[in-house]
Amino acid sequence: MFRTGLILIALSFLPWLAIPFVPWLPLLNSPTQKASTVTGLIVLAEVLFWFGLLLTGKETWSAIKLHGWKKVPKKIIELIKTSPKK
């Protein structure tokens, strides 16, 4: 469960990276569709992050608070590499 949670946290960054590309998607014609897609991506990112954090536990939250948000991706990758496989 711990490793799954860390992977979900790492995956939560992908929707944030996709948001800048939404205006250039050819399938989305109206501004309403584009806004809805951006909103959906934001919700998806938050759900993945918080569900992953719930699975990993208090230690991960403490590590995130200790190292700051800018270093979260690097710390998550380190935790995935060093976490015990179950």
Secondary structure, DSSP 8 states (H G I E B T S, - for coil): -HHHHHHHHHHTHHHHHHGGGGGG-TT--SHHHHHHHHHHHHHHHHHHHHHHHHHH-HHHHHHHHHH-GGGHHHHHHHHHHHS---
